Amino acid sequence: MKFVNLSAIKDEEFLRLTGIKRNTFNKIVAILKEAELKKFYRGGRKNKLSIEDHLLMTLEYWREYPTYFHIGQSFGISETNCIRNTQWIENTLIKHPDFQQLSSQKSLLKKHFKDKTFIIDVTETPIQRPKKVKRNIIQEKRKNTQ
């Protein structure tokens, strides 16, 4: 669903759909527009979707966890672009001081996965195998021997 379609709905429905209030949404859009100006300062190809649509796409991913393919089909972009845009929004918001709680959660994950110790269960368990019986074995006569 594109942002143009959401402009007519009430604030309560907007909150139910996206998971954030409209004021917060507008604040995030302002942050992302500023970051996009820095990103494309030297030039580059503009995105097919608007910043609002990118944010809606990311919020849909965070809220419902569908596949990137499914989200990409909903917004008319490829799966790769969907992943790239979502990661860009996450990284931009983490770097912004108003959203520092996001960075602390990411840093906790990084600290958690720093230790690369694996525990593998290698207990022996008996496996039932069929017994070899001569009548079950089919022997073929060799034709190539002299």
DOVEX-450403 format. One record per residue: x, y, z of N, C-alpha, C in turn. Coordinates in steps of 0.02 Angstrom, whole numbers, plus 32768, in hexadecimal, padded with zeros to 4 digits. Example, Ala and Ser with C-alpha at 12.3 -4.5 7.8 and 13.67 -1.06 7.14 Angstrom:
2
82947EE4818682677F1F818682947F5B8186/82827F90816282AC7FCB816582858002818A/
This chain:
146
802A7FC68000800080008000802D803E8000/801F806A7FD4804880A77FCD803180DC7FFF/805D810C800B804F8141803C8016816E8025/800E81777FE57FD881A27FCB7F9481877FE2/7F8D81467FE67F4E81287FFB7F4281318046/7F77813C806D7F70814180B57F63818880CE/7F6681B980A27F5D81FE80B97F16820C80D0/7EE681E580BB7EA081F280CC7E8981CD810A/7EB0819E81247E998177815E7EA5819D819F/7E80818A81D27E8581AB82147EC781988235/7ED881C082687F1681B4828D7F16817182B2/7EDD815E82CC7ED8811E82F07EE480E482C1/7EC780E882857ED180B282537F1980B2823A/7F3680EC82347F7C80F1821F7FA980CF8252/7F9B80DA82917FC180BA82C77FB8806E82C5/7F7C805782B97F6F800F82B57F937FEF827A/7F97801382437FB57FF8820780027FF7820A/801F802F822080678035821D808A8024825F/8068802D82978087802082D780A5805E82F7/80A5809682D480BE80D582F0808B810C82E2/8090814283098062817A8300807681A382C2/804781C982A9805481F1826D808A8226827A/808D824282B780C0827382C88106825382C4/810C821882DF814C81F482DD815E81E38295/812D81D0826F813881C08228815481FD8203/81358238820F814C827581EE819282898204/81A2827D824481E4828C825E8219825F823D/820982208236823781F082168240820381CC/820A821781AB820F822B8164823E8267815D/823A8297818B826682D1818882AF82BC8190/82BC828D81BE8300827481C983198251818A/82EF8228816C830382028131830D822F80F4/82E5826480ED82EF829280B5833182B680BB/834382C980F7838482E9810283BD82B980F2/83B6827B810683E9824880F883ED823980AD/83B4823B808C83B4822E804483D78266801D/83CE82A4803483F282DC8014843D82D2801A/845582BB8054849C82AD805C84B282738031/84868241802A849782058004849F82157FB9/8472823F7F9F8473824F7F58849282947F4A/84BD82AC7F7784DC82ED7F6F850682EF7F2F/852B82BA7F22855782B97EE88534829D7EAA/84F7828C7EB084D282717E7784C082297E83/84A2820C7E51848D81C77E57844481C07E42/843181847E3883ED81777E2283BC817B7E5D/8387819F7E53835481A77E86832B81667E8B/830E815B7EC682E681207ED082A281267EAE/828680EC7E9E824580EA7E7D820E80FF7EAD/821580ED7EED81E380FC7F1F81F7813B7F46/81C5815A7F6381D281947F8D81EC817D7FD1/820581AC7FF8821E819C803B81E581818066/81AA819C805F8171818580868161813C8076/8165812A8036815880E58023818F80B6803D/81CD80CE803D820480A6805881F9809980A2/81E480CD80C681D880C5810D819D8097811A/8168809E80F3812F807080FA8144802880EE/816E801E80BC81867FDB80AC81AE7FBE80E7/81D97FE7810582007FD1813E81D47FC3817A/81A47FEE818781777FE381BF814D7FA481B5/81397F97817881147F5A816A81407F1D8178/817F7F21816581AD7EE9817281B67EE081BD/81C07F1681E281CA7F10822A818C7EF6824E/81527F09823581147EF8825880FB7EB28248/81027E9D820980E37E5E81F481167E2881E1/81547E3A81D381897E0D81BD81767DE18181/815B7DFF814D81527DD7810F81957DD180EB/81977DAC80B681D67DA6809181E27DE7806A/82217DF3805B82317E2F803382137E297FED/820D7DED7FD381EE7DE37F9281A67DFB7F93/81827DE97FC8813C7DFD7FCE81357E497FD3/815F7E687FFC815C7EB18003816F7ED27FC1/81A27EB87FA081B67ED57F60817F7ED27F2D/815A7E9B7F2B81227E967EFC80EA7EC77F0E/80E07ED37F4E80AC7F027F6480BC7F4A7F4F/80FD7F5B7F5181127F9F7F42812D7FA77EFB/81327F717ED581477F757E9081927F7E7E87/81BA7F637EB582027F657EAE821E7F1F7EB7/825F7F177EA8827D7ED57EAE828C7EC57EF7/82977E857F0382A77E6D7F4682E87E8C7F5F/83197E927F34835A7EAF7F4783537EF77F5B/832D7F1E7F3583227F647F4782FC7F6A7F89/82CF7F3D7F9582AA7F3D7FD482D97F32800F/83067F02800983387EF5803E83657F318048/837E7F4C801183AC7F858014838B7FC28035/834E7FD08022832A800A803E831B80018088/83077FC6809C82F87FB980E283377FC0810D/836F7FA480F583AD7FA9811B83C57FF2811F/83BC801880E983D1805E80EA83A88085811E/836780798121833D809B8152835180888199/835D804781A48372803181E783B3805281FC/83E4805281D08426806F81E0842180BA81EA/83F880DC81C383F0812581CA83D08136820C/839D8111821F837B811F825F83A8810D829A/83D080DA829583FD80C782CB843080FE82D8/8448811E82A2847B815382A9845E819482C4/841D819E82BF83FF81DC82D583F781DC8321/84058215834284028216838C83BC820D83A9/8388821D838483448214839E833081CB83A4/8353819F8383834181588382837B812D839C/8399814283D383D2811E83EF83BE80DB840D/837F80D28420836B8092843B8371805A8408/836D806B83C883788039839483C080228392/83EE8051839B8435803F83988448801383D2/842A801E840D843C7FF5844684267FAD843B/83ED7FA3841B83D67F5F840D84047F3C83DB/841A7F6183A884487F448377848B7F348398/84A37F6083C384E37F5383E384DF7F178412/84A67F0E8432849E7ED3845C84A27E938433/84857E9483F8848A7E5A83CD84D17E4D83B7/84F67E8283A7853B7E79839185657E5D83CA/855B7E76840785807E5B8440856E7E12844D/852F7E02844285197DBE844E853A7D8D841F/85427DA083E0855E7D7383AE85A97D7983A6/85CB7DA183D086137DA583CC86347D6483DF/861A7D44841386367D04842986217CCE83F8/86507CAD83DA86417C7C83A7864C7C3583C0/862E7C2783F886337BE4841585F47BBE8402/85FE7B8383E885C67B5A83D585C57B1B8400/858B7B07841485837ACA843B855E7A99840E/857C7A5F8405855E7A2C83DA855179EE8403/851579D583FE8503799884228519795C83F8/854879358412856278FC83EB855778BA8411/852178B58434851478768457850378418425/851978048434850F77CD840684C977B08411/84A877A383DA8467778383DD8468774883AD/844C771183C3844C76D68397841D76E0835B/843376C88323840B76CD82E683F9768782D0/83BA767C82C283A5763A82AB83B376348261/83D97601825183E975F5820C83CF75B081F9/83BD75A781BB83A5756581A783DF753381A7/83D074F681BB840374C181BB840A74A68175/8448749381668455747881238440742E8122/8416741F80F383FE73DA80EB840E73C780A2/8427738A8099843C73768056840373768024/83C873658039839173628008837C73A77FF1/838C73DC8016837B7420800283AD743E7FD2/83E974217FCE841D743B7FA38414741C7F5E/841074467F2C8408742E7EE7844D742E7EC7/846273F47EB184A373EF7E91849873E97E46/84BE740F7E2384B8740E7DDA84F573EA7DBE/84E873C47D8C851E739F7D6C854773CE7D41/858873C97D4885B473F37D2085B873D97CDA/85AF74057CAA85B073F17C6485F274027C43/8618742F7C61865674467C41869274197C4F/868C73ED7C7E86C673C37C9086CC73897C60/8709736F7C56871373367C2A872A72F97C4F/
